[in-house]
Amino acid sequence: MPTIPSDPFMLLSFVNMKLRDQYSTLDSLCSDLDIDRHWLETTLEAAGFEYSEENNKFW
């Protein structure tokens, strides 16, 4: 399992790359990598990013 970055901007880059290249949904990414979806969304929202289900990425 890959190490999840703690810096929100590195985390954003990591998650969006995984969503683009490997996962069709945020739920599948969280399930496969054993990441708590609420924690992920809260962490990235605190840095000013919001998940778009339609685009399958944070921005």
N, C-alpha and C positions, 0 to 999 in steps of 0.2 A: 504494500500500500504506500502511495506517495506521501511525503510529509506535506501537511497543509500549512501554507505560509500564515504567519500571524499578523504581518503588516497588511492593513486593509487594501492597499493599492496592489500589492503583490498577490493577495488573495483574489482580488477582482480579476487580474490578468490570468491567474491559474484557473479559476472557475470558468471564465468565459472561453478560454482555450479548450477546456475539457468539454464544455457544452457544444462548442463549435465542431470539435473533432470526434467526440466519442459518445455523447449522450443527447438524446432527443428531448429529454425533460429534466428539470431540476430535481424532481423526485427520484429519477433513476440514478442521477449522479450522487445524490445524498445517500441513497440506499447502498449503492455499490461501494462507495468510499467510506461508509459509516460516518457520515457527517450529519449532525443535527440541523435540519432545514431551518428551524426557528433561529438557532444561533447564527447560521450563515446569513440569513436575511437581515437579522438585527445588526450584525457586525457591519455588513455592507451598507445598510440604510444609515447607520451612524456616520459613515464616511460620505454620504450623499448619493448613494446608488440604489436603484430600485430594479427588481426583477421584472422583465417583460416576458410573459408566457408566450405571447404572439411571436416575439423575436428570439425567444429562448436565450436571453442574455441579460446581464445586469448593465444598466447605464444610468 
